[in-house]
Amino acid sequence: MTQYKFLESFKLANGVTVRNRVIMPPTTLRSSYATGAVTDAELRYYQLRSGGPGMVITEMAYVSGLGKTYVGQIGADSDRQITSLHKLAQTIKAEGALAVLQLSFGGRIAQPAVMPHEEIVGPSALPGHQPGMHTPRAMTDAEIRQSILDFGQATRRAYEAGFDGVELHGANMYLMQQFFSAHANQRTDAWGGSESERMNYGLAVLDEVIRIRDEITDERFIIGYRQSSEEPTEIGIRHSDALRMAKEIVKRPIAYFHLSLKDAFQTPFMDKTDLEPLYVKYQRVLGGIPLFVAGLLRTPTQVEELVQHGVAGAAIGRELIVDPNWVQKVQNSDEKGIRYALSPSDMMLLGIPDPLVPWLMTRFKKGLVVSTDEAFDLTVPWQYYR
Ligand SMILES: Cc1cc2nc3c(=O)[nH]c(=O)nc-3n(C[C@H](O)[C@H](O)[C@H](O)COP(=O)(O)O)c2cc1C
């Protein structure tokens, strides 16, 4: 059997042991009840995938009604959600993985349909860069301060529900990233202006979450921070900006830092002259805080290469959707048994909830191998192959 380093345990910065270096990154299922409570379909999905990875980070949960992003999202916005969150935490932990709840606030990329009066909010009244995106209302100072407290209260709920920790969604164009981006944030108050002022929101959220963890007095409660390193717009975040913010983040007691990339080995896409992989740049600034990296990791060879280069955790997203037993197959010297293509006939077997299918076949299709395109009629959900 190959002695892969990624199958060995490691320690997070707060001393918690993770049983191996495979991380399941957040994967939104869009399958919760309208109240934000988790459904049995979601529990089954997580149960099937928690037997192998060292840590399972859940899909993003909204911290308040104003922070909701899409229909079918998990809620962490009130104490009424604790029972539902407890089921999710227990389902993951029963299979041996650490359970981490991702917390998010959608901001200007939210679906208007889930917002009060269909009005989305953001740092400034500036729409996202993709065609057809809606213009948000600029948040008031009071709303901004309340949202920071909401992240803290959602953290307390995660703890009370039995999660091992939380991850702050500072990546993928969600509100925490929007505040850092000059493309989204043109404020002139305490929350915008210079680069360091644009960092204020993300750092204030992190400080509040750390304050709550101190109140709980459980240092083993994990706090992770997820970041994207670049934006594709002319005005927007460049990797050097993101690295400066990462430096500020790791001055705080976080347990790990999670880099969200399209390809884990990529170099900066907004600076084609720079040929150094982004994960190497992050390793230099993180000062020993464990780094997780996500992006198109599929084979044991790729995962091992990343880990051999000193990356603490390899986050495998779509490949764990396609093969929930990826880790067990490697552990059992059964690499030939790993499946790399998603067959429409296996949706039920893989516990993939119906609302995830159109999402996978559109926005997340690039990089996902599907055995046949012909079986999908996205307009008639109940006709997905079984
Ligand atoms: C269906 C789907 C839903 C996702 N939902 C989230 C999410 O809730 N939060 C998040 O930070 N990233 C989310 N992501 C991004 C993944 O965590 C991961 O970074 C991305 O898929 C790249 O890894 P991969 O190439 O291994 O899939 C999602 C990805 C997919 C495919």
The ligand as an SDF file (V2000), in Angstrom:
LIG
                    3D

 31 33  0  0  0  0  0  0  0  0999 V2000
  -22.2730   22.6130   -5.6540 C   0  0  0  0  0  0  0  0  0  0  0  0
  -21.2430   23.4560   -4.9830 C   0  0  0  0  0  0  0  0  0  0  0  0
  -21.5880   24.2700   -3.9110 C   0  0  0  0  0  0  0  0  0  0  0  0
  -20.6350   25.0490   -3.2490 C   0  0  0  0  0  0  0  0  0  0  0  0
  -20.9850   25.7680   -2.1330 N   0  0  0  0  0  0  0  0  0  0  0  0
  -20.0350   26.4500   -1.4420 C   0  0  0  0  0  0  0  0  0  0  0  0
  -20.3340   27.0710   -0.1900 C   0  0  0  0  0  0  0  0  0  0  0  0
  -21.4390   26.9510    0.3540 O   0  0  0  0  0  0  0  0  0  0  0  0
  -19.3550   27.7880    0.4110 N   0  0  0  0  0  0  0  0  0  0  0  0
  -18.0840   27.9000   -0.1230 C   0  0  0  0  0  0  0  0  0  0  0  0
  -17.2240   28.5560    0.4750 O   0  0  0  0  0  0  0  0  0  0  0  0
  -17.7740   27.2850   -1.2810 N   0  0  0  0  0  0  0  0  0  0  0  0
  -18.6960   26.5470   -1.9350 C   0  0  0  0  0  0  0  0  0  0  0  0
  -18.3540   25.8540   -3.0690 N   0  0  0  0  0  0  0  0  0  0  0  0
  -16.9480   25.8580   -3.5340 C   0  0  0  0  0  0  0  0  0  0  0  0
  -16.2060   24.6110   -3.0060 C   0  0  0  0  0  0  0  0  0  0  0  0
  -16.0710   24.6590   -1.6060 O   0  0  0  0  0  0  0  0  0  0  0  0
  -14.8180   24.4570   -3.6470 C   0  0  0  0  0  0  0  0  0  0  0  0
  -14.0100   25.5350   -3.2630 O   0  0  0  0  0  0  0  0  0  0  0  0
  -14.9000   24.4240   -5.1640 C   0  0  0  0  0  0  0  0  0  0  0  0
  -15.8750   23.5000   -5.5990 O   0  0  0  0  0  0  0  0  0  0  0  0
  -13.5480   24.0330   -5.7880 C   0  0  0  0  0  0  0  0  0  0  0  0
  -13.1650   22.7430   -5.3880 O   0  0  0  0  0  0  0  0  0  0  0  0
  -13.3760   21.4700   -6.3810 P   0  0  0  0  0  0  0  0  0  0  0  0
  -12.7650   21.8610   -7.6880 O   0  0  0  0  0  0  0  0  0  0  0  0
  -12.6530   20.3610   -5.6680 O   0  0  0  0  0  0  0  0  0  0  0  0
  -14.8410   21.2160   -6.4950 O   0  0  0  0  0  0  0  0  0  0  0  0
  -19.2960   25.0530   -3.7120 C   0  0  0  0  0  0  0  0  0  0  0  0
  -18.9460   24.2320   -4.8000 C   0  0  0  0  0  0  0  0  0  0  0  0
  -19.8900   23.4210   -5.4150 C   0  0  0  0  0  0  0  0  0  0  0  0
  -19.4450   22.5220   -6.5280 C   0  0  0  0  0  0  0  0  0  0  0  0
  1  2  1  0
  2  3  1  0
  2 30  2  0
  3  4  2  0
  4  5  1  0
  4 28  1  0
  5  6  2  0
  6  7  1  0
  6 13  1  0
  7  8  2  0
  7  9  1  0
  9 10  1  0
 10 11  2  0
 10 12  1  0
 12 13  2  0
 13 14  1  0
 14 15  1  0
 14 28  1  0
 15 16  1  0
 16 17  1  0
 16 18  1  0
 18 19  1  0
 18 20  1  0
 20 21  1  0
 20 22  1  0
 22 23  1  0
 23 24  1  0
 24 25  2  0
 24 26  1  0
 24 27  1  0
 28 29  2  0
 29 30  1  0
 30 31  1  0
M  END
$$$$
